[in-house]
Each structure stands twice: as C-alpha cells, then as structure tokens.
C-alpha cells in the first residue's frame, strides 16, 4: 500500500530534521520527503493520513525488553508484548537472553526470531548468553549464535563472579568484533539486596544494595576492557559515581556505551513508599543525587540511550511483601511518554523534542549498528506518529502488556501514540 503522511511535524534526530513535512511511503520504504504544501511527483497514495498537530518520528528502538518467551508465558506472551511494543511506538527491540531455556543455543535463537517475525510486528534482536545457562562457567559458541541472529552477548541480571571467565568472554568477543552487554553489579555486595542502601531501606528494615556494588564492578570491567580492547555496552546505570566513572572512561577513549532505565529518570528510593512492590526494580531505585546525576549524564552525552527495561511480572509474583516480590515493571508503552516527561522537565530550547527522541531512536540504533531509528529516503518505513499534547492516565486496562505492574499506575503522563508503521504497514492505529 502507498501511504502519504502529510502535515506532520517530522522530528528525525539522525538527519537533524525538525519541521512540517509530507512523507510518501511505497513498497515498505520511504519514497520521498517533501516540504509541506509541495506535491510528491509521480506518487499517488492509496491512503492519505493527516498528521496535523502530530509528531512523525522514527520508530522507537528499545535496548531492553523482556518478551518472556520461551519459558515464562505465565508472566507474558510474545503476542501480548509485541502488541505492547507497537502500542508504544516501538518498532525495534532488544531481547535479553534470560528466558527458559536460556538463549545459549542457535536453535532457540532461530525459533524466537521466527516466531517474532511471523507476527509481522516489531523487529526483535536477541542477545545471546555469554555463558552456557548463564551459569558463569563455560562460554557459549558466540559465532554460531551470531549466525543464528544474535546482535550481541549478555549475562542479563545474572552475575559472573569468576573474573577469569569474564576476561575470556571479552577476549573471545573482541576477537570476532562482538559487543558484550554487561550490567555492572558486584554479586557479593548486592547479595540478598532489595533496595538502595540508604535511609529509606534502613527505615523500612530492607537489605540494601550499596552504590559501590555498581562502581566496583565498573572498575573491574574497565580494567578488563583495557587489557582486551573489547567493546562493552553497560546496561542500566543507576549511581552518580558510576556515571562519573563512565564519563572518565569515555574521555580515556575506551569503546564503551551505556543506557539507563526509564524508571530511574523519574523515581528515587522514596518511591518505595510503604513497601510498594511495584517499585522493586533491578537495579534498585537510588537517591535523589543519583537521579540528578542520571539527568546530567544524559544531557552531556555520558549516557547514550534510554530504555524501557520492560520486565512484565504477574500478580502471583508481584502482589507479595516487598522483600518477596519479583523485581521488574512493564515499560514498553511508557518509554515514549516518560522520555517526553523527562525532556519537558530538564531540556531547554526549541530542540527539546529532538533531544528526547534521539535517546530512544538514533542513539540506541547507533549502539546496535543497525539501520533503524531514522527516517530517510530508501530506508524502511518504521515510523511512530504521536500526539505530544495528549495526556493520559496509566491504568492496568490501558496497558496492552500482560504485565500490569508499574510504579506509574494512576499517574498522568504526556504523549500518546496514534499510529505505528512497520515496514510501511500500519501495525497499530488509535
């Protein structure tokens, strides 16, 4: 189908475009981009979409979204979470390897990609496991997993206590130019922890996870990077001191990128409130100073991207006392609104919207080294059309995800996705 999206505000950080444009789409690709009021020669659309008052942006690229299949279908299904993705304007997403069974064999990766592709919705990019079964002992066959479709290698939230194993993993990855995705957290300092080690955890009697659990792990990772030359993407930074270490590592020239989870942009340890299990996350919500450091890190480019850290959890594992509840929250449908909210509060100037969209499109696409997160002639028409002025209240019934738990339940947030296009096809329309 030939589509014409007209009169929308095209915001594409990759090309530094911000203005009213008409976008012609044919054969799943961007056919032409024209100034408003100018016809597209040689193009007759089957459908014209009036996007007046709406923003037309690249489809969102989410660096961390657990789809829960295979193995955890009681928490969520591929069908429900893919629907949540397109409802949130997410057209490309990275899936961590902590499924059941773990994504440590080519056949499992191929099956996941096949099932995801059959739904013809968001593009799914799996991360392979760094070690077999995520046990931190034996390295996986990374070359075979790459051939099967993995775009990098991760240990999800599982620690690798043996530093020699991590050294060998980075050496292997560097030899074949693979990227290792690591979440910096010392397993011994974080052991049995439930919340940030601070006044709130102390007052509530919760076992704390200190900030040094992140910084000690970062010191080790950077030393191993210096020895091996490996490229590393750091997942879900959460502390001010950790962000400063990354800032120094980038100045040094280490090949490191990093992201932050959307919840940590807005929430702190105070949001645990009276043992609200919806606010039990990994890493834990930190202090106000840590949250401010995250904002500064995003503004100065130390932090490259924002992700949803989408981790759907079912009622049986969430509606428990705080210490017993499973960590995690739904986030796919909140990635855009909460990024907009952050930008409205912290970004000044006419490029505020572009700054926000860059963190969830062009920047994560750059980390992945994939041709997504942009709108350009000849590229796939993966597009998110949203109303930046719309406001809506987060409720369980509003969420397409099977996971209904989020710290933002009952909160009003800005920005509403009106249409999501995948390869020029309207996959979602509100």
C-alpha positions as a Markdown table, in Angstrom:
| # | Residue | x | y | z |
|---|---|---|---|---|
| 1 | Unk | 0.0 | 0.0 | 0.0 |
| 2 | Unk | 1.1 | 3.5 | -0.8 |
| 3 | Unk | 0.7 | 5.9 | 2.1 |
| 4 | Unk | 1.1 | 9.7 | 2.3 |
| 5 | Unk | 1.6 | 11.2 | 5.8 |
| 6 | Unk | 1.0 | 14.9 | 5.4 |
| 7 | Unk | 1.3 | 18.0 | 7.5 |
| 8 | Unk | 3.0 | 16.2 | 10.4 |
| 9 | Unk | 6.0 | 17.6 | 12.3 |
| 10 | Unk | 8.9 | 15.4 | 11.3 |
| 11 | Unk | 11.4 | 15.1 | 14.1 |
| 12 | Unk | 14.3 | 12.9 | 13.0 |
| 13 | Unk | 17.4 | 13.5 | 15.1 |
| 14 | Unk | 19.6 | 11.3 | 12.9 |
| 15 | Unk | 19.2 | 13.8 | 10.0 |
| 16 | Unk | 18.7 | 16.8 | 12.3 |
| 17 | Unk | 15.3 | 17.4 | 10.7 |
| 18 | Unk | 12.6 | 19.2 | 12.6 |
| 19 | Unk | 9.8 | 20.7 | 10.6 |
| 20 | Unk | 6.4 | 20.2 | 8.9 |
| 21 | Unk | 6.9 | 17.6 | 6.1 |
| 22 | Unk | 5.0 | 15.2 | 3.9 |
| 23 | Unk | 6.3 | 11.7 | 3.8 |
| 24 | Unk | 5.5 | 9.3 | 0.9 |
| 25 | Unk | 5.8 | 5.6 | 1.5 |
| 26 | Unk | 5.8 | 2.8 | -1.1 |
| 27 | Unk | 6.9 | -0.8 | -1.0 |
| 28 | Unk | 7.6 | -0.6 | 2.7 |
| 29 | Unk | 10.2 | 2.2 | 2.3 |
| 30 | Unk | 10.4 | 5.9 | 2.4 |
| 31 | Unk | 9.7 | 7.0 | -1.2 |
| 32 | Unk | 10.0 | 10.8 | -0.7 |
| 33 | Unk | 10.1 | 13.6 | 1.9 |
| 34 | Unk | 8.6 | 16.9 | 0.8 |
| 35 | Unk | 8.1 | 20.3 | 2.3 |
| 36 | Unk | 4.5 | 20.9 | 3.5 |
| 37 | Unk | 2.3 | 22.0 | 0.6 |
| 38 | Unk | 4.6 | 20.6 | -2.1 |
| 39 | Unk | 3.2 | 17.6 | -4.1 |
| 40 | Unk | 5.3 | 14.4 | -4.4 |
| 41 | Unk | 5.7 | 14.0 | -8.1 |
| 42 | Unk | 4.9 | 10.6 | -9.6 |
| 43 | Unk | 3.2 | 9.4 | -6.4 |
| 44 | Unk | -0.5 | 8.6 | -6.0 |
| 45 | Unk | -1.3 | 7.3 | -2.5 |
| 46 | Unk | -3.8 | 4.6 | -1.6 |
| 47 | Unk | -4.4 | 6.4 | 1.7 |
| 48 | Unk | -3.5 | 9.8 | 2.9 |
| 49 | Unk | -3.0 | 10.4 | 6.7 |
| 50 | Unk | -3.5 | 13.9 | 8.0 |
| 51 | Unk | -0.9 | 14.3 | 10.8 |
| 52 | Unk | -1.7 | 17.9 | 11.6 |
| 53 | Unk | -0.7 | 18.7 | 15.2 |
| 54 | Unk | 1.1 | 15.3 | 15.5 |
| 55 | Unk | 4.8 | 14.4 | 15.5 |
| 56 | Unk | 6.1 | 12.0 | 13.0 |
| 57 | Unk | 9.2 | 10.3 | 14.4 |
| 58 | Unk | 11.3 | 7.2 | 13.7 |
| 59 | Unk | 10.0 | 4.1 | 15.3 |
| 60 | Unk | 11.4 | 3.7 | 18.8 |
| 61 | Unk | 14.4 | 1.5 | 19.4 |
| 62 | Unk | 14.3 | -0.2 | 22.8 |
| 63 | Unk | 17.5 | -1.7 | 24.2 |
| 64 | Unk | 15.9 | -3.9 | 26.8 |
| 65 | Unk | 12.5 | -5.6 | 26.6 |
| 66 | Unk | 11.8 | -9.0 | 28.0 |
| 67 | Unk | 9.2 | -10.8 | 26.0 |
| 68 | Unk | 9.1 | -13.7 | 28.5 |
| 69 | Unk | 9.1 | -16.4 | 25.8 |
| 70 | Unk | 10.2 | -19.1 | 25.9 |
| 71 | Unk | 9.5 | -20.4 | 29.4 |
| 72 | Unk | 7.7 | -17.6 | 31.2 |
| 73 | Unk | 4.4 | -17.5 | 29.4 |
| 74 | Unk | 2.5 | -17.1 | 32.7 |
| 75 | Unk | 4.1 | -13.7 | 33.0 |
| 76 | Unk | 3.6 | -12.6 | 29.4 |
| 77 | Unk | 3.5 | -14.0 | 25.9 |
| 78 | Unk | 5.2 | -13.0 | 22.7 |
| 79 | Unk | 1.8 | -11.9 | 21.3 |
| 80 | Unk | 0.9 | -9.6 | 24.2 |
| 81 | Unk | 4.3 | -8.0 | 24.5 |
| 82 | Unk | 4.7 | -7.4 | 20.7 |
| 83 | Unk | 1.3 | -5.7 | 20.9 |
| 84 | Unk | 2.5 | -3.6 | 23.7 |
| 85 | Unk | 5.6 | -2.7 | 21.7 |
| 86 | Unk | 3.6 | -1.3 | 18.7 |
| 87 | Unk | 1.1 | 0.4 | 21.1 |
| 88 | Unk | 4.2 | 2.2 | 22.5 |
| 89 | Unk | 5.6 | 3.1 | 19.1 |
| 90 | Unk | 8.5 | 0.7 | 19.5 |
| 91 | Unk | 9.5 | -0.8 | 16.1 |
| 92 | Unk | 12.8 | -2.4 | 17.1 |
| 93 | Unk | 13.7 | -4.0 | 20.4 |
| 94 | Unk | 16.5 | -6.0 | 22.0 |
| 95 | Unk | 15.6 | -9.1 | 23.9 |
| 96 | Unk | 17.9 | -10.2 | 26.8 |
| 97 | Unk | 18.9 | -13.9 | 27.0 |
| 98 | Unk | 17.4 | -14.8 | 30.4 |
| 99 | Unk | 14.5 | -16.9 | 29.0 |
| 100 | Unk | 13.8 | -20.5 | 29.9 |
| 101 | Unk | 15.7 | -22.2 | 28.4 |
| 102 | Unk | 18.4 | -19.6 | 28.2 |
| 103 | Unk | 19.3 | -18.2 | 24.7 |
| 104 | Unk | 22.6 | -20.1 | 24.6 |
| 105 | Unk | 21.9 | -22.3 | 21.6 |
| 106 | Unk | 21.3 | -21.3 | 17.9 |
| 107 | Unk | 18.1 | -23.3 | 17.6 |
| 108 | Unk | 16.5 | -21.3 | 20.4 |
| 109 | Unk | 17.5 | -18.0 | 18.9 |
| 110 | Unk | 16.2 | -19.1 | 15.5 |
| 111 | Unk | 12.9 | -20.2 | 17.0 |
| 112 | Unk | 12.4 | -16.9 | 18.8 |
| 113 | Unk | 13.2 | -14.8 | 15.7 |
| 114 | Unk | 10.9 | -17.0 | 13.5 |
| 115 | Unk | 8.0 | -16.7 | 15.9 |
| 116 | Unk | 8.6 | -12.9 | 16.3 |
| 117 | Unk | 8.8 | -12.4 | 12.5 |
| 118 | Unk | 5.6 | -14.4 | 11.9 |
| 119 | Unk | 3.7 | -11.8 | 13.9 |
| 120 | Unk | 4.9 | -9.1 | 11.4 |
| 121 | Unk | 5.2 | -6.5 | 14.2 |
| 122 | Unk | 8.3 | -5.0 | 15.9 |
| 123 | Unk | 11.7 | -6.3 | 14.9 |
| 124 | Unk | 13.2 | -8.4 | 17.6 |
| 125 | Unk | 17.0 | -8.5 | 18.1 |
| 126 | Unk | 18.1 | -11.2 | 20.6 |
| 127 | Unk | 21.1 | -11.1 | 22.8 |
| 128 | Unk | 22.9 | -14.4 | 23.2 |
| 129 | Unk | 24.1 | -15.6 | 26.6 |
| 130 | Unk | 27.8 | -15.1 | 27.3 |
| 131 | Unk | 28.0 | -18.4 | 29.2 |
| 132 | Unk | 26.1 | -21.6 | 29.0 |
| 133 | Unk | 22.9 | -21.4 | 31.0 |
| 134 | Unk | 24.0 | -18.0 | 32.4 |
| 135 | Unk | 25.9 | -20.0 | 35.0 |
| 136 | Unk | 29.1 | -18.0 | 34.6 |
| 137 | Unk | 31.3 | -21.1 | 33.8 |
| 138 | Unk | 31.5 | -22.2 | 30.2 |
| 139 | Unk | 31.5 | -19.7 | 27.3 |
| 140 | Unk | 28.8 | -20.1 | 24.6 |
| 141 | Unk | 29.6 | -20.6 | 20.9 |
| 142 | Unk | 29.2 | -16.9 | 20.1 |
| 143 | Unk | 30.0 | -17.4 | 16.4 |
| 144 | Unk | 27.1 | -19.8 | 16.0 |
| 145 | Unk | 24.8 | -17.7 | 18.0 |
| 146 | Unk | 25.7 | -14.7 | 15.8 |
| 147 | Unk | 24.9 | -16.7 | 12.7 |
| 148 | Unk | 21.5 | -17.5 | 14.2 |
| 149 | Unk | 20.7 | -13.8 | 14.7 |
| 150 | Unk | 22.2 | -12.6 | 18.0 |
| 151 | Unk | 23.4 | -8.9 | 17.8 |
| 152 | Unk | 25.5 | -9.1 | 21.0 |
| 153 | Unk | 26.1 | -11.1 | 24.1 |
| 154 | Unk | 24.9 | -10.5 | 27.7 |
| 155 | Unk | 24.6 | -12.1 | 31.1 |
| 156 | Unk | 21.3 | -10.3 | 31.8 |
| 157 | Unk | 20.9 | -9.7 | 35.5 |
| 158 | Unk | 23.0 | -12.8 | 36.4 |
| 159 | Unk | 26.5 | -12.2 | 37.8 |
| 160 | Unk | 29.8 | -13.6 | 36.5 |
| 161 | Unk | 31.6 | -14.0 | 39.9 |
| 162 | Unk | 34.7 | -15.5 | 38.2 |
| 163 | Unk | 36.7 | -12.6 | 36.8 |
| 164 | Unk | 38.7 | -15.0 | 34.7 |
| 165 | Unk | 35.6 | -16.2 | 32.9 |
| 166 | Unk | 34.6 | -12.6 | 32.1 |
| 167 | Unk | 38.2 | -12.0 | 30.9 |
| 168 | Unk | 37.9 | -14.9 | 28.5 |
| 169 | Unk | 34.5 | -13.8 | 27.4 |
| 170 | Unk | 35.7 | -10.4 | 26.5 |
| 171 | Unk | 38.8 | -11.7 | 24.7 |
| 172 | Unk | 36.5 | -14.0 | 22.6 |
| 173 | Unk | 34.1 | -11.2 | 21.9 |
| 174 | Unk | 36.8 | -8.8 | 20.9 |
| 175 | Unk | 38.4 | -11.4 | 18.5 |
| 176 | Unk | 35.2 | -11.6 | 16.5 |
| 177 | Unk | 34.2 | -7.9 | 16.9 |
| 178 | Unk | 31.2 | -8.7 | 19.1 |
| 179 | Unk | 29.8 | -6.4 | 21.7 |
| 180 | Unk | 29.3 | -7.5 | 25.3 |
| 181 | Unk | 26.3 | -6.1 | 27.2 |
| 182 | Unk | 27.1 | -6.1 | 30.9 |
| 183 | Unk | 25.1 | -4.9 | 33.9 |
| 184 | Unk | 27.6 | -3.6 | 36.5 |
| 185 | Unk | 26.8 | -5.0 | 39.9 |
| 186 | Unk | 29.1 | -6.9 | 42.3 |
| 187 | Unk | 27.2 | -10.0 | 43.2 |
| 188 | Unk | 28.6 | -10.3 | 46.7 |
| 189 | Unk | 27.8 | -6.7 | 47.7 |
| 190 | Unk | 24.4 | -6.9 | 46.1 |
| 191 | Unk | 23.6 | -10.4 | 47.6 |
| 192 | Unk | 20.1 | -10.6 | 49.1 |
| 193 | Unk | 19.6 | -6.8 | 48.5 |
| 194 | Unk | 16.2 | -5.4 | 47.9 |
| 195 | Unk | 16.6 | -1.6 | 47.8 |
| 196 | Unk | 19.2 | 1.1 | 47.6 |
| 197 | Unk | 21.4 | 1.1 | 50.7 |
| 198 | Unk | 20.3 | 4.4 | 52.3 |
| 199 | Unk | 18.0 | 6.0 | 54.7 |
| 200 | Unk | 14.8 | 4.6 | 53.2 |
| 201 | Unk | 16.0 | 0.9 | 53.3 |
| 202 | Unk | 17.3 | 1.4 | 56.8 |
| 203 | Unk | 14.0 | 2.9 | 58.0 |
| 204 | Unk | 12.0 | 0.1 | 56.4 |
| 205 | Unk | 14.3 | -2.7 | 57.5 |
| 206 | Unk | 15.2 | -3.8 | 54.0 |
| 207 | Unk | 18.5 | -5.3 | 53.0 |
| 208 | Unk | 20.3 | -2.6 | 51.0 |
| 209 | Unk | 22.4 | -2.7 | 47.8 |
| 210 | Unk | 25.2 | -0.1 | 48.1 |
| 211 | Unk | 26.3 | 2.2 | 45.3 |
| 212 | Unk | 29.8 | 0.6 | 45.4 |
| 213 | Unk | 28.2 | -2.6 | 44.1 |
| 214 | Unk | 28.0 | -0.8 | 40.8 |
| 215 | Unk | 31.3 | 1.1 | 41.0 |
| 216 | Unk | 33.4 | -1.8 | 42.0 |
| 217 | Unk | 32.0 | -3.8 | 39.1 |
| 218 | Unk | 32.7 | -0.9 | 36.7 |
| 219 | Unk | 36.3 | -0.7 | 37.8 |
| 220 | Unk | 36.8 | -4.4 | 37.0 |
| 221 | Unk | 35.0 | -4.1 | 33.6 |
| 222 | Unk | 37.1 | -1.1 | 32.6 |
| 223 | Unk | 40.4 | -2.8 | 33.6 |
| 224 | Unk | 39.4 | -5.9 | 31.5 |
| 225 | Unk | 38.5 | -3.6 | 28.6 |
| 226 | Unk | 41.9 | -2.0 | 28.7 |
| 227 | Unk | 43.5 | -5.4 | 28.6 |
| 228 | Unk | 41.3 | -6.9 | 25.9 |
| 229 | Unk | 40.3 | -3.9 | 23.8 |
| 230 | Unk | 36.7 | -5.3 | 23.9 |
| 231 | Unk | 33.7 | -3.2 | 23.1 |
| 232 | Unk | 31.2 | -3.1 | 26.0 |
| 233 | Unk | 27.7 | -1.7 | 26.4 |
| 234 | Unk | 26.8 | -1.0 | 30.0 |
| 235 | Unk | 23.2 | -1.7 | 30.9 |
| 236 | Unk | 21.1 | 0.3 | 33.4 |
| 237 | Unk | 23.5 | 2.6 | 35.2 |
| 238 | Unk | 22.0 | 3.9 | 38.4 |
| 239 | Unk | 24.5 | 5.7 | 40.5 |
| 240 | Unk | 26.2 | 9.1 | 40.3 |
| 241 | Unk | 29.7 | 7.7 | 41.0 |
| 242 | Unk | 29.1 | 5.0 | 38.3 |
| 243 | Unk | 28.2 | 7.7 | 35.8 |
| 244 | Unk | 31.3 | 9.6 | 36.6 |
| 245 | Unk | 33.4 | 6.5 | 36.1 |
| 246 | Unk | 31.9 | 6.1 | 32.6 |
| 247 | Unk | 32.5 | 9.7 | 31.9 |
| 248 | Unk | 36.2 | 9.3 | 32.6 |
| 249 | Unk | 36.3 | 6.0 | 30.6 |
| 250 | Unk | 34.9 | 7.8 | 27.6 |
| 251 | Unk | 37.4 | 10.6 | 27.9 |
| 252 | Unk | 40.1 | 7.9 | 28.0 |
| 253 | Unk | 38.8 | 6.5 | 24.8 |
| 254 | Unk | 37.5 | 3.2 | 25.9 |
| 255 | Unk | 35.0 | 1.7 | 23.5 |
| 256 | Unk | 32.1 | 1.9 | 25.9 |
| 257 | Unk | 28.4 | 2.9 | 25.6 |
| 258 | Unk | 25.7 | 2.8 | 28.2 |
| 259 | Unk | 22.0 | 3.2 | 28.9 |
| 260 | Unk | 19.6 | 4.0 | 31.8 |
| 261 | Unk | 16.2 | 2.5 | 32.5 |
| 262 | Unk | 13.3 | 4.8 | 32.1 |
| 263 | Unk | 12.1 | 4.4 | 35.7 |
| 264 | Unk | 15.4 | 5.7 | 37.1 |
| 265 | Unk | 14.9 | 9.1 | 35.3 |
| 266 | Unk | 11.9 | 9.9 | 37.5 |
| 267 | Unk | 11.9 | 7.8 | 40.6 |
| 268 | Unk | 14.0 | 7.5 | 43.7 |
| 269 | Unk | 14.2 | 5.4 | 46.8 |
| 270 | Unk | 11.4 | 7.5 | 48.3 |
| 271 | Unk | 9.0 | 6.0 | 45.8 |
| 272 | Unk | 9.2 | 2.6 | 47.6 |
| 273 | Unk | 6.8 | 4.5 | 49.9 |
| 274 | Unk | 5.2 | 1.9 | 52.2 |
| 275 | Unk | 6.7 | -1.2 | 50.7 |
| 276 | Unk | 5.2 | -0.7 | 47.2 |
| 277 | Unk | 6.4 | -3.8 | 45.4 |
| 278 | Unk | 5.8 | -2.1 | 42.0 |
| 279 | Unk | 8.8 | 0.0 | 42.8 |
| 280 | Unk | 11.1 | -3.1 | 43.4 |
| 281 | Unk | 13.4 | -2.9 | 40.4 |
| 282 | Unk | 16.8 | -4.1 | 39.3 |
| 283 | Unk | 19.0 | -2.1 | 39.8 |
| 284 | Unk | 17.1 | -0.5 | 42.7 |
| 285 | Unk | 15.8 | 3.0 | 42.7 |
| 286 | Unk | 18.6 | 5.2 | 44.1 |
| 287 | Unk | 18.9 | 8.5 | 45.8 |
| 288 | Unk | 17.8 | 12.0 | 44.6 |
| 289 | Unk | 21.5 | 12.8 | 43.9 |
| 290 | Unk | 21.8 | 9.7 | 41.8 |
| 291 | Unk | 18.7 | 10.7 | 39.8 |
| 292 | Unk | 20.1 | 14.2 | 39.2 |
| 293 | Unk | 23.4 | 12.6 | 38.0 |
| 294 | Unk | 21.5 | 10.5 | 35.5 |
| 295 | Unk | 19.9 | 13.6 | 34.1 |
| 296 | Unk | 23.2 | 15.4 | 33.8 |
| 297 | Unk | 24.7 | 12.3 | 32.2 |
| 298 | Unk | 22.0 | 12.3 | 29.6 |
| 299 | Unk | 22.4 | 16.0 | 28.9 |
| 300 | Unk | 26.2 | 15.8 | 28.5 |
| 301 | Unk | 26.2 | 12.6 | 26.4 |
| 302 | Unk | 27.8 | 10.4 | 29.1 |
| 303 | Unk | 24.7 | 8.2 | 29.0 |
| 304 | Unk | 23.9 | 7.3 | 25.4 |
| 305 | Unk | 20.3 | 6.0 | 25.5 |
| 306 | Unk | 17.2 | 5.4 | 27.5 |
| 307 | Unk | 15.5 | 2.0 | 27.5 |
| 308 | Unk | 12.2 | 0.7 | 28.9 |
| 309 | Unk | 13.8 | -2.2 | 30.8 |
| 310 | Unk | 10.5 | -3.8 | 30.2 |
| 311 | Unk | 10.1 | -6.7 | 32.6 |
| 312 | Unk | 6.5 | -7.9 | 32.9 |
| 313 | Unk | 5.7 | -9.7 | 36.2 |
| 314 | Unk | 2.4 | -11.5 | 37.0 |
| 315 | Unk | 0.2 | -10.9 | 40.1 |
| 316 | Unk | 1.4 | -14.1 | 41.8 |
| 317 | Unk | 5.0 | -12.8 | 41.9 |
| 318 | Unk | 4.3 | -9.1 | 42.4 |
| 319 | Unk | 1.4 | -8.9 | 44.9 |
| 320 | Unk | 3.7 | -10.0 | 47.7 |
| 321 | Unk | 5.5 | -8.4 | 50.6 |
| 322 | Unk | 8.3 | -6.1 | 49.1 |
| 323 | Unk | 11.1 | -8.5 | 50.0 |
| 324 | Unk | 9.4 | -11.5 | 48.4 |
| 325 | Unk | 8.1 | -9.8 | 45.3 |
| 326 | Unk | 9.9 | -10.3 | 42.0 |
| 327 | Unk | 11.7 | -7.2 | 40.7 |
| 328 | Unk | 10.6 | -5.7 | 37.4 |
| 329 | Unk | 8.0 | -3.5 | 35.8 |
| 330 | Unk | 6.2 | -3.0 | 32.5 |
| 331 | Unk | 7.7 | -0.3 | 30.4 |
| 332 | Unk | 7.2 | -0.7 | 26.6 |
| 333 | Unk | 4.2 | 1.5 | 26.4 |
| 334 | Unk | 5.7 | 4.1 | 28.8 |
| 335 | Unk | 9.0 | 4.6 | 27.1 |
| 336 | Unk | 7.9 | 7.5 | 24.9 |
| 337 | Unk | 5.7 | 9.3 | 27.4 |
| 338 | Unk | 8.2 | 9.1 | 30.2 |
| 339 | Unk | 11.0 | 10.2 | 28.0 |
| 340 | Unk | 8.9 | 13.2 | 26.9 |
| 341 | Unk | 8.1 | 14.0 | 30.5 |
| 342 | Unk | 11.8 | 13.9 | 31.4 |
| 343 | Unk | 12.7 | 16.2 | 28.5 |
| 344 | Unk | 9.9 | 18.7 | 29.3 |
| 345 | Unk | 11.3 | 19.0 | 32.8 |
| 346 | Unk | 15.0 | 19.1 | 32.0 |
| 347 | Unk | 15.7 | 20.1 | 28.4 |
| 348 | Unk | 15.5 | 23.8 | 27.3 |
| 349 | Unk | 15.2 | 25.3 | 23.9 |
| 350 | Unk | 13.5 | 24.5 | 20.6 |
| 351 | Unk | 15.3 | 21.2 | 20.2 |
| 352 | Unk | 13.8 | 19.7 | 23.4 |
| 353 | Unk | 11.7 | 17.2 | 21.4 |
| 354 | Unk | 14.6 | 16.2 | 19.3 |
| 355 | Unk | 16.8 | 15.6 | 22.3 |
| 356 | Unk | 14.2 | 13.4 | 23.8 |
| 357 | Unk | 13.5 | 11.4 | 20.6 |
| 358 | Unk | 17.3 | 10.9 | 19.9 |
| 359 | Unk | 17.7 | 8.9 | 23.2 |
| 360 | Unk | 15.1 | 6.4 | 22.1 |
| 361 | Unk | 15.8 | 6.2 | 18.3 |
| 362 | Unk | 19.0 | 7.4 | 16.8 |
| 363 | Unk | 21.3 | 6.8 | 19.8 |
| 364 | Unk | 20.2 | 3.2 | 20.5 |
| 365 | Unk | 20.4 | 2.5 | 16.8 |
| 366 | Unk | 24.0 | 3.7 | 16.8 |
| 367 | Unk | 24.8 | 1.4 | 19.7 |
| 368 | Unk | 23.3 | -1.5 | 17.7 |
| 369 | Unk | 25.0 | -0.5 | 14.5 |
| 370 | Unk | 21.7 | -1.3 | 12.7 |
| 371 | Unk | 19.8 | 0.8 | 10.0 |
| 372 | Unk | 16.9 | 1.8 | 12.2 |
| 373 | Unk | 15.9 | 4.8 | 14.3 |
| 374 | Unk | 15.8 | 7.2 | 11.4 |
| 375 | Unk | 13.6 | 8.4 | 8.6 |
| 376 | Unk | 15.4 | 8.7 | 5.3 |
| 377 | Unk | 14.6 | 8.1 | 1.6 |
| 378 | Unk | 15.1 | 4.4 | 0.7 |
| 379 | Unk | 15.1 | 3.3 | 4.3 |
| 380 | Unk | 12.4 | 1.0 | 5.8 |
| 381 | Unk | 9.3 | 2.9 | 6.9 |
| 382 | Unk | 9.4 | 2.2 | 10.6 |
| 383 | Unk | 7.5 | 5.2 | 12.0 |
| 384 | Unk | 5.9 | 6.4 | 15.2 |
| 385 | Unk | 3.2 | 9.0 | 14.9 |
| 386 | Unk | 2.2 | 10.6 | 18.3 |
| 387 | Unk | 0.3 | 13.4 | 19.8 |
| 388 | Unk | 2.8 | 15.3 | 22.1 |
| 389 | Unk | 0.0 | 17.3 | 23.7 |
| 390 | Unk | -2.3 | 14.4 | 24.7 |
| 391 | Unk | -2.2 | 13.3 | 28.3 |
| 392 | Unk | -3.4 | 10.0 | 29.7 |
| 393 | Unk | -3.6 | 8.2 | 33.0 |
| 394 | Unk | -1.7 | 4.9 | 33.3 |
| 395 | Unk | -4.1 | 2.1 | 34.3 |
| 396 | Unk | -4.0 | -1.7 | 34.0 |
| 397 | Unk | -6.8 | -1.7 | 31.5 |
| 398 | Unk | -4.9 | 0.9 | 29.3 |
| 399 | Unk | -1.8 | -1.4 | 29.0 |
| 400 | Unk | -1.6 | -4.0 | 26.2 |
| 401 | Unk | 1.2 | -5.8 | 28.0 |
| 402 | Unk | 0.3 | -8.8 | 30.0 |
| 403 | Unk | 2.4 | -7.3 | 32.8 |
| 404 | Unk | 0.2 | -4.7 | 34.5 |
| 405 | Unk | 2.6 | -3.7 | 37.2 |
| 406 | Unk | 4.4 | -0.3 | 37.1 |
| 407 | Unk | 5.2 | 2.4 | 39.7 |
| 408 | Unk | 3.3 | 4.8 | 37.4 |
| 409 | Unk | -0.1 | 3.3 | 37.9 |
| 410 | Unk | -2.6 | 6.1 | 38.4 |
| 411 | Unk | -0.2 | 8.8 | 37.2 |
| 412 | Unk | -1.0 | 11.2 | 34.3 |
| 413 | Unk | 1.7 | 11.3 | 31.6 |
| 414 | Unk | 2.2 | 13.2 | 28.3 |
| 415 | Unk | 2.3 | 11.9 | 24.8 |
| 416 | Unk | 0.0 | 9.3 | 23.1 |
| 417 | Unk | 0.9 | 7.1 | 20.2 |
| 418 | Unk | -1.6 | 7.4 | 17.4 |
| 419 | Unk | -0.1 | 5.2 | 14.8 |
| 420 | Unk | 2.8 | 2.8 | 14.4 |
| 421 | Unk | 4.1 | 1.7 | 11.0 |
| 422 | Unk | 6.3 | -1.4 | 10.5 |
| 423 | Unk | 7.9 | -1.6 | 7.0 |
| 424 | Unk | 5.3 | 0.8 | 5.7 |
| 425 | Unk | 2.4 | -1.2 | 7.1 |
| 426 | Unk | 0.1 | 0.2 | 9.7 |
| 427 | Unk | 0.6 | -2.1 | 12.6 |
| 428 | Unk | -1.2 | 0.0 | 15.2 |
| 429 | Unk | -3.7 | 2.8 | 15.0 |
| 430 | Unk | -5.6 | 4.6 | 17.8 |
